Amino acid sequence: MPPFLTREEYFTAWSQWHGGTDPRTSAVVRGWLTIAHTLARPLARVSPLAVTALGLVVAAAAVGPAAAGGVWLVAAGVLVGLSGLLDSLDGALAIAGGRASRRGFVLDSAVDRLTEVAYAVALWAAGAPAWLAVAFGALCWFPDYLRARAGQAGVDETGAISVWERPTRVAMVGMVLGGAGVVSALGAADLVVTVGAAVGTLLGVVGTGQLGLQLRRALG
């Protein structure tokens, strides 16, 4: 097995797999990847594919407690956070462990989109209006769709990190569901979930706008 990359080497390799985007430019992304790298080192022999599959299962499992409501919403938030951590962990195992491949990269991206469907369903199950949950989910998908299409059009760089990257989405859903569970005894869970989904949707619009401007310049 190849030697496990240091954190800085991992950041550089991660950037190469993500269109030249430097994770060091965002405190959130840098911190998220640092946690993943730290956890991945003692698990270097674990299969990244197995972790990818587990992350999807955990994300889907969040829907049940989200629908149950009440204090179960705290469990839903924890499961969402864990699924996001597993998503970063599989990437760290693959990239820092020297096992990254194009097939794995595509599979990981596909699983990311499926987990975001689960997040949107969990928000709806927890009390967010259906249209808002759909808008939230769509704005999780759309930026990565734009990046993929721009790549097919010959854009080598994905642009600077926006306010609506994957760590932000995961943290947003996890905190909204967990926070709703904490205040559920006050009867405010639905309000917290709805406001949280609305704020996330707004961040999605802003982040998509940021990315659109960057890609417009790159596409000429």
N, C-alpha and C positions, 0 to 999 in steps of 0.2 A: 504494500500500500504506500502511495506517495506520502511524504512528510506533510503534516498538517500546517497550513499557512498561519502566519502571525495575523493579528488583527489588521494591521496596516496593509499587509499583503492581500488579505481577504477583501478589504475595501477596494483595493485596486482591481482585483479580479472581478469583484461584484460589478464595478463600474464597466468593465469590458463586456460583461454579459447583459448590461442594461443601457446600451447605446451611449456609453461615455458619461452618463450621469454620475457625478461625484457625491457619494453619500455623506461626505464630510461637510458639505455645504448646508445641511439641515440637521439641527440638533436632535429632532425627533427621529429621523431615519438613522442617523449615526448611533444614537442611543439604542434604538431597536435592534440594529444589526450587531452592536456590541454585546447585547444580552444574548442574542442567538449564537454568536461566535463563542462566547464563554460557556454556554450550555453544550454546544456541539463538541467541544474539544474532548471531554471524557467519554463521549458517545461516538467517537470517530468511526467505529466499526459497524454502527447501525446503518441499515439501508435507508437512503434518502427516500426511496419510493414508498417504503413502509410508513415513514413519517408523513409523507404527503397524503396517503390514504387515510391515516389516522386523523389528520387535520380536518379532512372533509367529513368524516364520521362525527367528530366532536362538534363541528359547526352545525350539522344537521340535528344533533342531539339537543342543541340550545332551543329549538322550536318548542319542544314539549314543555319545559318549565316556563317558557315565555307565555304559552297559552294558558298554563295553570294559574298564572298571575300571583298576586300577593308577594310573600317573601320568596317564592320560587323564582321571581325575576332576578334576584341576586345570583342564584345558581346559573340562570341563563346568561347573565353578564360575565360570570367567571368562565363559562364554557366558550363564549365568544372570544374572550381574551386568550384562553388556552389554544383555541384553534388558530388564532393569528400567530401566536408564539410558535406553534408547530409548523406553520407555513414558513416562517423565517428560519426555523431550525433545519428543515429539509434543505433549504438553499445553502445554509452554512455548511451542512454535512457534505453536500455535493461539491460546492465551489472550493471551500477551504480544504476539503479532503481529497481534492484532485479527481473527483468522479463526475464532474459536470458534463452534460452532453446536450446536444440540440434537442433530442427526443425528450429528455427530462425537463428541459426548459419549457418546451411547448406543453407538456403534460402538467407541469406546475402552474403555468398560466391558465390552463383550462380549469384546473381544480380551484384556483383563486376565484374565477368567475362563478363557479358553482357554490362556493362558500358564501359569496356575496348575495346570491339568490337566497340562501338560508338566512343570512342576516336580515334581508328585507322581509322575508316571511316572518321571522321572529318579531320584528318591529310591528308588523301588522297583527300578529297573534297577541302581542302585548297591549294593543289598543290604538295604534296609529291608524289613521284613515287609510283605506286601501290605495287610493290614488297617491297619497304621500309616500307610502311604502314603495309603490311602483316607481315613483320619481326618484326616490333615494337609491333604489337598486339600479335603475338605469344610469344614474350619474356615477355609480361605482364602475359600471361597465364602460361607459362612453369614452373616458380619457384613454383607457388602454386600447380600445378599438381604434381611436385616432392615431395613437402611436404605432400600432401595428400596420395600419394603412399607409401612414407616412413612411414607414420602413420599406414597404413594398414599392413606394414611389421613389425610393433612393435616398431617403433621409437617414444619415448614419447616426445622428445624435437625437436623443429623445428630449433634449432641452433641460432647463433648470427644474429642480423639484418644486412642485406647486403646493398649495395649501391642502390639496385633496389627494395625497398619496395613500397607498395601502395601509401603512401604520396608523394614519389619521382615521381612516374609515373603521378599522378594527377597534381602535380606542374609543371612537365616538359611539359605536353600537354597544360595546361592553359597558361603558360608563353610563349610557342612557338607561339600559336595561337594569344594571345594578342599582343606579340611583332611584329608578322607579320602584324597585323592590324595597329600598330603605324607607321611602315615604308612603308605601302602599297602605300602611295603617291609617294614614291621614286621608285616604281616598283620593290622592293626587297622582296615582300611578299613570293613568291614561294621559293626564296633562303633561307629565314629564316626558313620556314616550313621544307624544305628538310634537311637543316643542323641540325635543332632541332630534327627531326625524326631520323637522323643518329646518333646523340649524344645519344639520348635515347636508340637506338638499341645497341650501344656500351656499355652503362651502363647496359643494360639487359644482354648482354653476360658476362660482368664482374660479375654482381650480381649472375647470374646462376652458374658461375664457383665457386664463394665463397660458395654458398649453396651446390653445388655438392661435394666440398671437405669436408664440415662439415658432410654431410650425408654419405659420404664414410667412415669416421671415425666411425660414429654412427652405421653403418650397418656392420662394421667389414670387 
